[in-house]
Amino acid sequence: MDTDVISLVHALGIFQGLILGVILLFIHKRNKSTFFLGLFLIGFAIEFLPVMLKDFKILENHPGLLLLPISFSWILFPLFFLYVQKISIFAHERVTYRILYPGAISILLLFLLFLLPESTKEYLRGTYLFEIFFVLGISYSLYIVIRINKYVNNHTEEVKNQFATVKNKQLQWTRFFIVFCLVLVGIRIGTLFIKVAPIFELLIACANLILVFSIAISGIIQYNVFSAVQHANLPVKHSTLQKEDSKEKVLDLINRIDEYIIDSAIYSKQDLTVVDISTALSVHPRDVSMAINKHYNKNFNTYINEFRINRAQELLKTDILNNLSIEGLSREVGFHSKASFYSAFKNATGTTPMNYHSEDLES
């Protein structure tokens, strides 16, 4: 009975991945670059087809299906990397399609092996050829994973240098996916050498179901993160501030930035970007973010949030909470949500807005 349940879950996982993958292919549009994610889910689902064929004893009755050319270990993570590139703030830059070449070659080799006589395939299956192929594929995938992680780090840094509100822009869910997927891959490798109990196999199969579903939902929810700088009508064409520029030049620009933000209270604008500041000062956005980075050693997001928190502290020293909720206060000072306000306020003050307000009234 346990074996039947595991086989059913494997089959369900394949059909779920195929259906969700096709959905992602069809909803691909300008604001949702889900094409490569759809291909990833379809490939991920098909990877488990040999397991299902073995579970339902189809291979025993149709040995010609042995070594089907459906092992995509070389190409799955490259597809996910291309998806991340397409939705990231760097989407306007050149996409690295060449990382697909090893995967395309591996699929071609598997197809040629599939065309060999059954006796030859049986012989090759008894050698270490496929274990070596699998290990090399995993090694290449790990290399791509490292590149994805570095790319997301750069993306997150650039987002924080361009936007005052970074909610749904940091692609943090991709990190969760990578860790979760690597854990499952590690477990799968372990099962090649260690026989596990049926209940554990069932848990692994269910984990795959959850992984596929969560990736698809995240892809459906996630919109492309467009660069504010790339899509803006910039006040000047080129950046003039250089990393080696004098402290006096940086300080002069910082004083102008600080003065403008304080006088205009533009920090209270929820969708504030570095372009808004640069346009008002007639400088390039890169100059604004670089000056903030160099002088304060902070990104644009942290810098603006400090103005918001300072304003919130001023308001919390009054009776504003008699007429305004904490959520209303958070929006008043420019935060997109109550949760982001609470998090930023506690990081800056070590306490919550309500506790800060109470302590001030008691003093």
Protein Blocks (a to p, Z undefined) as FASTA:
>chain_A
ZZmmmmmmmmmmmmmmmmmmmmmmmmgcfklccklmmmmmmmmmmmmmmmmmmmnommmm
mmmlgoiafbfklmmmmmmmmmmmmmmmklmpccdfklmmmmmmmmmmmmmmmmpcfklm
mmmmmmmklmmmmmmmmmmmmmmmmmmmmmmmmmmmmmmmmpmblghklommmmmmmmmm
mmmmmmmmmmmmmccdfklmmmmmmmmmmmmmmmmmmmmmpccdddfklmpccfbfbdfb
dfkbcfklmmmmmmmmmmmmmmnommmpmkbcfklmmmmnopafklmmmmmmmmnopafk
lmmmmmmmmmmmmmmmmcklmmocfklmmmmnopabfklmmmmmmmmnopafklmmmmmm
mZZ
